Amino acid sequence: MNGLLVGERLRAIRRQKGLSLHDVEARSATEFKASVLGAYERGERAISVPRLLRLSEIYDVPPDQLLPRDADIEINLTDGSDVEPGFTIDLVKLHALEEPEAAVLSRYAATIQLQRQDFNGRLLTIRRDDLRVLAAVLGRRPEELGIRLDELGLRAGAVV
C-alpha cells in the first residue's frame, strides 16, 4: 500500500478531530512523538499494523477509517463473513522472501510473536481479526490474501 496515501489519510483524520501533532503526542503519553507522526503523514515512514490500530484507538475511529479510500477495494474490517478463520504462516519461508509484501508481513508477524510471547520461530498462526487488517494494509480484499500467501508459498496450513 502506498505510504503517501496512508499518510494523507492519517493527516485528514487527525485534522478532522481538530488535533495538532503535539496534541496526539500528549494524548498518547508520548507513545507517538509528533516528529514520527509527521513522518507517517508525509509518507516518509511506514506505519506498522499494531501502531495503526493504536492510533485508531487514540483518534477513536475504526481502524479501516485510517486507510486510504480506493474505489476498487472496499474493505470492511468489522464483517468477518468473507474471511477465513485464520491460517498458519511458515516464518522460515517468510524471512527468506525478498518481496515488498514480505517485509510488511515480517514486521506484523514479529509484533504478533511479541504480543503472544511465541518465539518458536518456524510457524505463526494468523487469526481472523489479523487477516482483515493485514489484507487492508496490503491493499487486498480479505479473500485475496490467502491466495497471495499461497502464491508466495507461505501458508503452512489452515487453522481448525
matplotlib code that plots the C-alpha trace (Angstrom):
import matplotlib.pyplot as plt

x = [0.0, 1.2, 2.7, 1.8, -1.9, -1.9, -0.2, -2.6, -5.5, -3.8, -3.4, -7.0, -8.5, -6.2, -7.3, -11.0, -10.5, -9.1, -5.8, -2.3, 0.7, 1.6, -1.9, -1.6, 1.8, 0.2, -2.9, -0.7, 1.5, 4.4, 3.8, 3.6, 6.1, 5.0, 8.0, 7.3, 3.6, 4.6, 6.9, 3.9, 1.7, 4.3, 4.8, 8.4, 8.0, 5.9, 3.4, 3.1, -0.3, -0.2, 0.7, -2.1, -4.5, -3.2, -3.6, -7.2, -7.9, -6.3, -8.4, -11.5, -12.2, -12.5, -9.1, -10.3, -11.0, -7.3, -6.7, -6.9, -10.1, -9.8, -12.7, -11.6, -11.0, -13.6, -12.7, -15.0, -12.9, -15.9, -17.6, -15.9, -18.2, -15.7, -12.6, -11.1, -10.9, -7.2, -4.1, -0.5, 2.4, 5.8, 8.1, 11.2, 10.0, 8.7, 12.1, 13.7, 11.5, 12.5, 9.1, 7.9, 4.8, 7.1, 8.6, 5.2, 4.2, 7.5, 7.0, 3.5, 4.5, 7.2, 4.7, 2.2, 5.0, 5.9, 2.3, 1.8, 5.3, 5.5, 9.1, 9.2, 10.4, 9.1, 5.3, 2.8, -1.0, -2.7, -6.2, -9.3, -9.1, -5.4, -6.4, -8.8, -6.3, -3.4, -5.4, -6.3, -2.7, -1.6, -4.3, -6.1, -9.5, -9.5, -10.4, -7.4, -4.9, -4.9, -4.4, -1.5, 0.1, -0.3, 1.4, 4.3, 4.4, 3.9, 0.7, 1.6, -2.0, -5.5, -6.5, -9.2]
y = [0.0, 3.4, 5.1, 8.5, 7.7, 6.2, 9.4, 11.6, 9.7, 9.9, 13.6, 14.1, 12.1, 14.0, 17.3, 16.3, 15.5, 19.1, 17.7, 19.0, 16.7, 17.7, 17.1, 13.5, 13.2, 14.4, 12.2, 9.2, 10.0, 10.4, 6.9, 8.8, 11.5, 14.5, 14.1, 10.4, 11.0, 13.8, 11.4, 8.9, 11.6, 12.7, 9.1, 9.2, 6.4, 3.2, 2.6, -0.9, -2.5, -2.5, 1.2, 1.9, 0.1, 2.0, 5.3, 4.4, 4.0, 7.4, 9.0, 7.0, 5.8, 2.3, 1.1, 0.9, 4.6, 5.3, 3.5, 5.4, 5.1, 3.1, 2.8, -0.7, -2.0, -1.5, -3.5, -3.8, -4.6, -5.5, -8.0, -11.4, -13.3, -13.2, -14.0, -17.4, -18.4, -18.0, -19.9, -20.6, -18.9, -20.5, -17.9, -19.6, -19.1, -15.6, -14.4, -15.8, -13.8, -10.5, -9.4, -6.0, -7.6, -10.0, -7.0, -5.9, -9.5, -10.0, -6.8, -7.8, -11.4, -10.1, -7.9, -10.8, -13.0, -10.4, -9.9, -13.7, -14.4, -17.1, -17.4, -20.8, -19.0, -21.5, -21.1, -18.4, -18.7, -15.6, -15.2, -13.9, -10.3, -10.1, -11.3, -8.4, -5.8, -7.3, -7.6, -3.9, -2.8, -4.9, -3.3, -6.6, -7.9, -10.4, -13.3, -12.5, -12.5, -16.3, -16.7, -14.3, -16.1, -19.4, -17.8, -16.8, -20.3, -19.0, -20.8, -23.8, -25.0, -23.9, -23.3, -25.6]
z = [0.0, -0.8, 2.3, 1.0, 0.6, 4.2, 5.4, 3.7, 5.3, 8.8, 8.4, 7.3, 10.2, 12.7, 11.3, 11.3, 15.0, 15.5, 16.8, 16.2, 16.0, 19.6, 20.8, 19.6, 21.3, 24.5, 24.2, 23.6, 26.6, 24.1, 22.6, 19.3, 19.0, 16.9, 14.6, 14.0, 13.4, 10.9, 9.1, 8.9, 7.5, 4.9, 3.8, 4.8, 7.3, 7.1, 9.9, 11.3, 11.7, 15.5, 15.5, 13.1, 15.4, 18.4, 16.5, 15.7, 19.4, 20.1, 17.4, 18.4, 14.9, 13.4, 12.1, 8.5, 8.5, 8.8, 5.5, 2.1, 0.2, -3.1, -5.5, -6.5, -3.0, -0.3, 2.9, 5.9, 9.0, 11.1, 8.8, 9.0, 6.6, 3.8, 5.8, 6.6, 10.3, 10.0, 8.9, 9.7, 8.1, 7.6, 9.1, 7.7, 4.2, 5.0, 6.2, 3.0, 0.7, -0.8, -1.9, -0.7, 0.9, 2.9, 4.7, 5.9, 6.8, 8.7, 10.8, 11.6, 12.5, 14.8, 16.6, 17.0, 18.3, 20.9, 22.0, 22.3, 23.7, 21.0, 19.8, 18.2, 15.0, 12.5, 12.3, 13.3, 13.4, 11.9, 13.3, 11.6, 13.0, 12.0, 8.4, 7.8, 9.0, 7.2, 3.9, 4.2, 4.8, 1.8, -0.3, -0.9, -0.3, 2.6, 0.4, -1.9, 1.0, 1.3, -2.4, -2.4, 0.6, -1.3, -4.4, -2.1, -0.6, 2.9, 4.0, 6.2, 6.7, 7.6, 11.2, 12.5]

ax = plt.figure().add_subplot(projection="3d")
ax.plot(x, y, z, "-o")
ax.set_aspect("equal")
plt.show()
